């Protein structure tokens, strides 16, 4: 007579590993939530910062632009630094840099000092999420990454909702300095938890860092964006302060591309762009980021400068966008797997274009219900276009190319966002200066200085300036549809299983909304 023995229960060691994985996930979520929160918390404070530091929009926009350029600079360094110092040490160093930048930003005494400290903050913030994802992928393994990514995706979805509201409340009822100080207790807990709960790892063999590429790319991007921003305050593209930095920046970027094509381990593997789908995904991501980050910078200003809303009210009015993105992102991910990314991205861009055209119609008394509907539609479009556009690039690449493709796409997104923010700031400043000729390039400051009793007379002109600026964002979204037409419109083929067991697991990198 035969008998079957019951399946053995999970051993204490397996249970401990489960608890350990949950602990590691919590530590990573804490750090990533802090960095994502900071990305969304600052925009509602731009109006207040411009007033307190008595500076122009062309200058204060660097609080966001400088941060994004810093993020783009350190993203390609993360893999090298993880091997050089170990992922646990890198994660803690990243949080430490981020906290130092946060503390110093809160103590800033001028617009220039705040911009400098935000760059320091971005140097740390740019490595927190990639380092955290690497730690999680090593701890979970391929069998548990789905569950882990579901956990880590929570701060991605909640940050764009909580950030503007929390930032608005702090600016109105406490101080703008606390939009940076709020990171300190969260970061202190994250550092202590990381030191205690993250497993130790040893530095590994690493490739040589492409120092020449770093020296060419980072100053090149900064110089180009600086020249673009100067066009509004220096008299247009004909001004030496505008065209000279742009030419120098473009030359450095061109030299970097020439160098990267011949380097064994470049910061950005430009050879990947020979693949048509990768090029199309990159162009779509760049255009999308330029329009969206630029619009997300402008919308809170419209609410505060034109409609006279407080920072908290502006943050609350931004919430529908985060809700729309949170609803659409998981749906778009599933549809992308089932039908291919091309159709989903085009649908998302159509939603974004419709929403942006809605914002071109803003006036002095436009219904908040209408604006909220447009922002909800914008969130749906963001959720449908962002991640599917990036995932489209992976369909035609080899497994060993995925890490470099992820790095390239994340850099492209950050650079697109910084250029879009600078461009729309230039357009808005030009429009405001046209409405207020005596402003001499400081249109936002001039609009803010108008007495309350006279604001009713100028708000239509202010609204028109914002509406014209949103047409530029809509135009960029329309341009994004051109490369999006070349994205795959079929389901990705199933990967071959041969040799997969020996293939290394790449650490996924989530992209912040």
ZIPERA-V468198 format. One record per residue. D_CENTER is the distance of its C-alpha to the mean C-alpha in Angstrom with 2 decimals. Layout:
D_CENTER  D_CENTER
This chain:
65.49  61.83  59.14  55.40  53.67  50.66  47.21  46.54  44.34  41.14  42.13  41.22  39.18  37.06  36.64  35.62  33.02  31.65  31.47  29.91  27.14  26.48  26.46  24.02  21.67  22.00  21.23  18.01  16.95  17.80  15.65  12.50  13.15  13.50  10.22  8.33  10.99  10.44  6.93  8.95  12.31  12.54  12.50  15.82  17.34  16.96  20.33  22.04  20.80  22.09  25.37  25.87  25.31  27.07  24.72  23.50  20.28  20.05  20.05  18.10  15.02  14.66  13.75  10.20  10.59  12.22  9.71  7.01  10.20  11.27  8.47  9.47  13.00  13.35  11.81  15.10  17.17  16.45  19.04  21.60  21.21  21.55  24.77  25.94  25.62  25.21  22.23  23.53  24.05  20.67  18.98  21.20  20.77  16.95  17.51  20.29  18.35  15.66  18.66  20.46  17.71  17.54  21.34  21.71  19.19  21.33  24.38  23.26  26.23  24.83  21.82  22.09  22.29  19.28  17.18  18.69  18.08  14.39  14.23  16.21  13.98  10.97  13.51  14.16  10.88  9.62  12.78  13.12  11.63  13.18  16.33  16.56  16.32  19.02  21.18  21.03  21.89  24.77  26.06  25.89  26.92  26.52  28.68  26.52  22.95  22.88  23.83  21.48  18.39  19.60  19.67  16.31  14.70  16.03  13.47  10.71  13.09  14.44  11.65  10.85  14.67  15.82  13.43  14.62  18.14  18.44  17.12  19.59  22.40  21.97  21.94  24.97  27.09  26.32  24.56  21.22  21.70  21.29  17.63  17.50  20.76  19.75  17.80  21.13  23.10  20.34  19.72  23.49  24.07  21.40  23.09  26.53  25.72  24.21  27.34  29.61  28.15  26.23  28.70  29.70  28.96  30.41  28.88  29.43  30.41  27.60  27.22  27.53  24.39  24.03  24.54  25.60  22.44  20.36  22.72  22.43  18.76  17.15  19.83  19.88  16.30  16.85  20.25  19.27  16.62  19.20  21.89  20.01  19.43  23.11  24.47  24.46  26.36  28.56  30.24  28.21  27.69  31.30  30.70  30.83  27.92  25.79  27.15  28.01  24.57  23.19  26.07  25.73  22.00  22.76  25.69  23.79  21.17  24.18  25.97  23.11  23.24  27.02  26.79  24.29  26.57  29.36  27.83  28.30  25.00  22.60  19.06  18.15  20.88  21.57  24.46  22.20  21.76  25.48  24.73  24.52  22.18  19.67  19.93  19.64  16.55  14.91  16.13  15.03  11.40  11.48  13.29  11.38  8.03  10.45  12.18  9.76  7.60  11.14  12.83  10.86  11.91  15.39  16.32  16.83  18.80  20.95  21.83  22.83  24.39  26.11  26.78  27.40  25.41  24.66  21.23  21.96  23.08  20.03  17.90  20.33  20.20  16.45  17.23  18.40  15.03  13.76  17.19  17.11  13.95  15.56  18.78  17.75  15.48  18.54  20.83  18.90  18.76  22.50  23.34  21.54  23.73  26.76  26.58  24.15  20.66  22.02  23.51  20.64  18.10  20.73  21.35  17.74  17.70  21.07  19.88  17.02  19.65  22.13  19.92  19.02  22.73  23.48  21.57  23.58  26.60  25.67  28.66  30.00  30.98  28.80  28.98  26.21  26.99  26.22  22.92  21.99  23.01  20.85  17.76  18.81  19.28  15.84  14.44  16.88  15.81  12.10  13.47  15.94  14.12  10.76  12.15  15.65  14.74  13.38  16.30  18.72  18.50  19.95  23.06  24.87  23.95  26.07  25.10  25.16  22.63  19.88  18.45  18.29  16.85  13.94  13.39  13.82  11.51  8.49  9.71  10.34  6.99  5.90  9.44  9.57  7.12  9.26  12.37  11.91  11.60  14.57  16.47  16.47  17.37  20.20  21.36  21.48  23.25  25.72  26.43  26.99  29.14  31.15  31.74  32.70  34.43  35.43  31.85  31.90  28.18  27.15  26.93  24.66  26.98  29.96  28.80  28.20  31.67  33.59  35.96  35.42  38.77  37.74  34.23  35.66  36.94  33.69  31.11  31.90  31.16  27.90  26.87  27.90  25.68  22.58  23.90  24.37  20.81  19.53  21.86  19.85  16.70  19.11  20.54  17.35  16.87  20.53  20.10  17.48  20.37  22.48  20.78  20.01  23.82  24.15  22.13  24.51  26.08  27.94  27.39  26.53  29.80  30.51  30.07  33.32  34.34  36.43  35.10  32.06  33.48  33.37  29.92  27.37  24.58  21.16  18.55  15.85  12.19  10.14  6.70  4.86  5.80
